[in-house]
Amino acid sequence: MPTKKLRSNDLRKIGYPEGRVIGLALDALADKQLKTLDKGSVLALLQQIKADPYAFLRDPLWREVAQELVPQPSREVGLNPDIKDYRRYGEQFIEDGARRQMDTAMQLPVTIDGALMPDAHQGYGLPIGGVLAVNNAVIPYGVGMDIGCRMALSVFELPASYLNKHSQELRKLLLEHTKFGNKEVFKKPYTDDPIFERPEFREIGVVRHKRDSALAQIGSSGSGNHFVEFGLVDITDPNNELGVPVGQYVGLLSHSGSRGLGAAVAQHFTKVAMEKCPLPPQARHLAWLSLDSQEGQEYWRAMNLAGDYASACHHDIHRRLSKALGNAALAQVENHHNFAWKETLPDGREAIVHRKGATPAGKGVLGVIPGSMTAPGFIVRGRGERDSLQSAAHGAGRRLSRTQAKAQIAEGDMRRQLRDHGVELIGGGLDEAPAAYKDIHQVMAHQRDLVDVLGTFTPKVVRMDAGGSRGKGRGE
C-alpha cells in the first residue's frame, strides 16, 4: 500500500507538530479508503488538513487529527506565587543557580514536597541533587537525560596488596573488557539478556527505533564522568548487610547509565511534555506528563525499560571483569539515580518522587556514594529520613563547572595529584580532575542523618572515555 511508505519524519517535514497528532495521522492512513492513493496525494491531503483543520472536524476518519491541529488559545501553565518550603542540606555550599532551580520546581502546581542534597549544583530543569515529589505526574527533565544512571560495586576476596602487585594486569583487564563513548562497542555483545525481549521494544516507537543500538551498546559505558575502576574496599561496620567481615578487599566500581536508549527517551518525551504543558521560560524544562495520559504512561514504561537496561549494562561489565579476574564477587551493591519512583509519603499521600542525581536512602536501602578519583566513595545504608524524602547525595558534586575546570586546572597538576595518591588513570580529562569536585567528607558530614556508613571504596586503577569528558559530574 503506497501510504505505508510514509513515516513520522514525512509528517514533521510538512509541519505536523511533535506529539500525539503524528501517531493519530499515521493510524488514519491505514484506512482502506486510502489504499489507492499515492504518496504525493496523501501528503497533499495531510497538508490540507493541517491548513484548515476546522473543515475536517466532522470527518469520522480525520476528526481526531483535526481536533489536535485546531489552534488552541494561550494555555501556558502558571506557577504558584509562593515557593513551598523544602529542606536544604549543606546549604552554605550550594550554588545560587541550583537553589533558584529548586525554588522554581517548588512553585509547580503539581509539586507536593522537595529536598536539596549537599552535593547539589545547577543542571537543566531540576538541579543535580534535587528531589521532587509531585502528584500523579512525571517530569522527563526531572529524571534527566541519562535515565537510571547508577553505581555498581563488586567486592572480591582478594587482599589489598593485590592492587599494587597486579596494577598493570588490572589496567590491561580494563582496556580489554570495558568500552566507552559512542564509538567503542564489543565485537560480540551479550545479546542474550532478557531485557531485549521486553514488549516496550515493540510497542513504543522511540524505544523500538533504538533497539539495535541498545543491542550494540550493551556492557559499554558513556563518556563524561562515567567510569569503571578497581580500588580498595574497606569494610568498617561489623553489622553490614553484605555479609563481608570487617577488613580490606579489592573492589570493582562502575558508573554509567542507559546510553543512547535513555537519551532518546528523554529527548522525545521532553519535547512532548513541553508541547502539552507550556510553562514560563524559567520553568520550561520542568514540563510534566500526567500519568492519566497516554504519553505519561508511555514515558513511564520507557523510563523503567531504560533503567533496567542501565542495570543490564553494569551486570555485563561486572560479569566480564569478574570472569577475566578469575574471581567471583563476595558481595555486590547497586543503586541508581536520575529516576522517578512511585512512593508513599510520610503523610500517607501517594507521590511520584524524582531523584535527579540523588541516591535513594530508604530505611535499610544500600548504596554507593562516590567521591573523586583521589577521595574515597562511601558504602552506605539509608536511614529513611522523612525530611530528605528518603534520599541522600549521589556524589561529591561539582565545585567547578567543566569550562572552569579546563581553564583553571593544569594537566601537570592533575597528573601529580593522581600520582601522589597512587591512582592510574586511563583516559579522562581535566573536567574530571579531583580539584573540580567538592570535598566528599564535607558532603558526608551534612548528611549524617540520612545514611549510615558501612565502608569505603578508594579508586586505584581508573578507566574513562579517552575522547574527553562531555557528560555531567562524577556520580551524576
N, C-alpha and C positions, 0 to 999 in steps of 0.2 A: 504493500500500500504506500503511495507516494508520501503521505503525511507522516509516515514513520521516520522519514529522514530528518524531520525537524527535531531539534534539541533545545534545551533551555537557553543556550547561548544565542540561538536564532531569534528567540523572543526578546532577549536582552538587547540585541542589536537594533531592533525596531522600537525600542523604548519601553518595553514592559519592565515594571519595577521589580526589584528583588522581593521575594516573599511568596505568599500563598497563590497569588494570581497566576504565576507561571505554571504551577502544578495543575491548577484548575483548567487552564487553557490546553495543556498537553492531554489531560484526561478527555476533554471535549473533542479533541482532534481524532480520538479513536472511534468516534461515532461512524456508523456505516454510511450515513448521508454524505460523508466527505471522501469516500473511497475513490471516487472518480476524479477528484481534483489533484492537480499537480502542485508541486511545492510553491511555485510562484503565486498561484491563485490562492493558496491557503495563507501565505504571508500577506497578500493584499487584503484578504478578509480580516485577518488579525489586526492589521493597521487600521482598517475601517472601524473595527470595534473599539480600538484604543482612542481613535479620533472623536468618536461620537458614541460613548457607552450608553447614553440615555436611550438611543434607538434600539438597543438590544435588551433592555430590562425586562421585556415581556417574552423574549425568545426563550423557550424552555431549554434549548441546548446551551445558550450563551448567557443565561441570566446571572449565574454566579460570577462569571468572569466580568460581566458588565458592572455588577454591584461593587466589585473590588476596584474597578477603574473609575467609577464616578468620583469626581473631586470632592474631598472632604473639607469642611470648614476647619479653621485653625483648631488643632486639638492638642497643643502642647500640654504635657502633664506638668502641673505646677508642683513646686516643693513646699513643704510645710515651713511656715515662717520661723518656727523655733527649732533649735538643734536639740534632739533628745540627748540626755546625759549618757555618758559611757565611760568606762574605766580605762585609764591610760597607765601603762606600766613603764617605769623609767622615763617619764615624760620629759625630763630635762635633757635627755639625749636624743629626742625625736625631732627631726627637722620640721620646720613650719609647713612645708609642702605636704608632707604626709598627714599632718594634723588637719590642714584645710580640706584635704580629700576626704578624710574620715568625717569631718563636720558635715560636709555635703551629703555623704551617704546617710548620715543620721537625720537628714531632712526629707528623705524619700517617704512618700505616703505609705509604702508597704513595710517600712522599717519597724521592727519591734525592739531590738536591742543591738548592742555592739560593744567592741573592745578593741584596743590597740596594743600590740605587743611591743616589748622593749627593743626589738631589732627593726622596728618599722622605718621605712623610708618611702619616698614618693614613687608611684608607679603610674598605671593607667586605670581609670575607674576607681576601684578600691585600692588603697595604698598597700604596698607589700607589708605584711604584718597586720593587716586589717581583718577583723572578724565581724561578720554582719548577719544578724538573724532577721529574716523577713517573712511576711505572711503569704503563703501559697503562691510563691513566685520564685523564679530563678534568674540570676543576673549573669549572663555569659562572661562579661568582663569582671564580675565579682569573683569568678572562678579563675579566669585568666587564660592566656594563650597556651601554656604548657599544662594541659589538663592532667591531673593525677600525678604530677611530678612527685618523686618520692626518694626516700633514703632506704637502703637495704644493707644490712650488716651481717656478715658470717664470721663466727668465732671458731678458730681451728685449734686443735690440741697440739700446738707447736710452741716451743719456748720462745721468749723474746729474743734470745741470741740468734735465732734463725734469720731474723731480718737483716742483721749485719753480715752474717756469713754467706747469705744467699741473695744479696740485694741485686746483683746483676742477673741472676736467674729469674728473680721476680720481675725485673724490668723486661726481660725477654718474654715472659708469660703475658704481661700486659700488652706488649706490642703484637704478639701473635693472636691473642684471644679477645681483644676488645677492638671496637670500631667506633669512630667519632665523626661528627659533622654530617653533611648532606651527601658527600661523595663516597665515603667508605661504607661498604656493606660486605657481609660474608659471602664467599663464593657458594657455600652450601648452607643457607639459613635454615633454622629449625622450624620447618613449616608444619610440623605435626601438632603444634599446640592447639588445644581445643578452642582457643579464642577465635580462630579463623572460621569456625563453624557456627558462630553466633548469628542469629537471624537479622540482627541490625545491619550486617554487611549486605543483606539482600533487600531490606525494607526501608532504609533511609538513604536518600540519594547521595548526599555529601559523603556519607560513610562508604557507600558502595563504590564510589569512584576512587577511594583511597585504599581499597583492599590490596591491590597489587603492590603499592609502595609499602604498606604495612608488612606484607609478607617479606619484602626485600630488607626492611629495616629492623626486623625482629632481632633482639640481642645487641643492638647498637645504642650508642649514646649521642646526645645532642652536642652542639657547640656551646660557646659561652662558659658558664660556670659548671657545667656537667663534668663529672669525673668518675674514675674508678681508681682505687688506691689500696695498697697494702699498708698496714700500720700495726701499732701496738695497742692491744686491748688490755685495759687494767680494770678488772672486776673488784669493786671495793665493798659492795653490800653482800654480806653472807646470806641474806634472806631474799636474794634476787630470784625472779621467776624463770630465769634462763636455765636453772639447774646447773650452773657452772660455778665451781668453787672459787673463792677469792684467790686472785693471782693474776699473772701476766700471760697473755696469749697473742698469737698472730691473728690479725683480723683483716677482712676484706670489706671495704665500704664503697658503695656505688651511689651516685646521684644522677638521675635522669628522669625524663618524662615520657610523654606519649608521642613524641616525634612528629612527623608530618600529619599523621592522623588527627592528633589533638589540635594542632594549629588550624587545620582545615575546618574542623567542627567549630572552633572558637570564632574564626573569621566569618563563616557563613551565618551562624546564629546571632552573632553580634549585629550584623547588618539587618537581619530580620527584626531583632529586638528594637533597634534604633528607628526602624521604619514604623513599627507597630506602637512604639512608646516614645515619642519625641519628647525630650527633656530640655531644659535650659542648657546653654553651652557648657557651663561648669560641671554639669551632671550628665552630659550626653552619653558617656561611656558606662553609665550605671543603668541604662535601659534594661527593663526586665521583660520576661515572658511569663504569663500566667500559667500555672500548672493545670488549669482547666482548659487550656487551648491546645490545639493540635501541635503547634510549633513548640510550646513549652514541653509537651510530652516527648516530642522527637528529640529535643535538646537533652532532656533528662536521660533518655536511653542512650544517646550518642555519648554524652559525658561519662556515663558509667562504663560504656564499652571502652572509651579511651583510657579511663583509669585502670581498667583490668588489663588493657594492652600494655600500659606502662609497667604494671606488675609482672606481666609475662616477659617483658624485655629484661627486667632485673633477674628474674629466675633463670633466664638463659645465660646471662652474664655470670652468675654465681655457679651455675651448673658447669659451664665451660672451664672456668678457672679452678673450681674445686677438683674437677677431673684431671686437669693438667698438673695441679699441685699434688695429686695423689693422696688427697686427704679430705675426708668427709667432715662437714661442719658439726661442731658440738652443739651450737645453737645459732638461731637467726632472729633478727629483729627487722621489721619492715613497717614503715609508716608513710603516709602521703599528705600533701597539701595541695593548694590550687584545686579545690573541690568543693562540692556542696552536699550536705547531709540532711536528711530528714530527722529531726530530733525533737524531744520533748523538753521544753524549758522548765526551770525550777517552779514557775507558777502554773505549770500544767498545760500551757499552750503548745500546740504543735507549730514548728517553725522550720524553715529552710535555713540552715546555718552555713554561710560561705566562709571558708578559711583561705584567704589569698596570701600564701606564704606564711601560714601559721600551722603549728603542729596540733593535732587532736590530743587532748590531755584529760580525757575522761578518767574517772577513778579506776586505777589498775591498768590503764592502757599504756603499753610500752612504745618507745620511740627513740630516735636518734636526732640530736641537735648538733650539727657540725659547727666547728669554729672556722679557722682559716688553715692554710697549709702549714703554718708554724704554730698553731694553737690547737689544743685538744677539742674534740667534739664530746658530747655527753650522752650516755645511755640513760634514759630517764623513764620513770613511771609516773603517769598522770595522777593528780590528786583530786580531779573533779571539781575544781574551784568554780563556783557559780558566777562570780563577777567577770571572769575571763571567758565565759561561755565554754568552759571546759577546754581551753586552748592554751598554748604556750608559744614562745618564739620558735622559729624554724631554722635559725642560724644566727651568726654574729650580726648580720645586717651590714649594709654598705655605709662606710664613713665618707668615702669619696665616690662621686659618680664615675662612670667609665671614662668619660672625657677628662675629668680632673685627674684620675689616676694616671692616664697616659701622659698627661702634661707635667705632673708633679713627681712621679716616681722614676728613678733612673734604673735601667736594666741591670747595671752593675750592682746597685744597692739591693735589688730584689734577689739577685743570684747569691750575693754574700749572705743575706739573711737566711735563705734556704740552706746554704752550705753550713752556716753556724748551727742550724737546728737539725742537721743530718737528713735533709729532705732532698730526694732526687726527683726532679720534675721533667716529665716528657710532654712537650707541647706547652699549651698555656700562653698567657700574655700578661702585659703589665696591668691590665684592668682587673686581673685576678691576683695581683700581688697582695701579700698579707697586710701591707700598710693601707690597703684600700678598705679594710674592714674594721668594724668596731671591736672593742675588747670583749671577747666572748665571756670572760669571767665577770665583767660588769653586767652584761646581759643576763647571765645566770643569777647574779645577786638580786636582780629586780624581779625574778620570778620564783623565788624560794617557796612562795605559797602555791605555786602552780604545779610543780613537779618535784619528785624525789630523784636523786642521782644514784644510779646503780653502778656506774663505772664510767670510764673514758675511752676514747679512741684517739690516738696520736698518729697522724699521717707520716709515712716514711718514703714510699715509692708511689708517685702520683702520675697518672696519665690524664691529659685533657686534649681537646681538639688542637691540632697543630696549626690550624688556619687562623688562630686568633680568637678572642672572646667576643661573641656577638650577642650573648644571651643576657640573663639577669645576674644578680649577685649570688655568691655561693650559698647554697641552701634554699634558693627560691624555687 
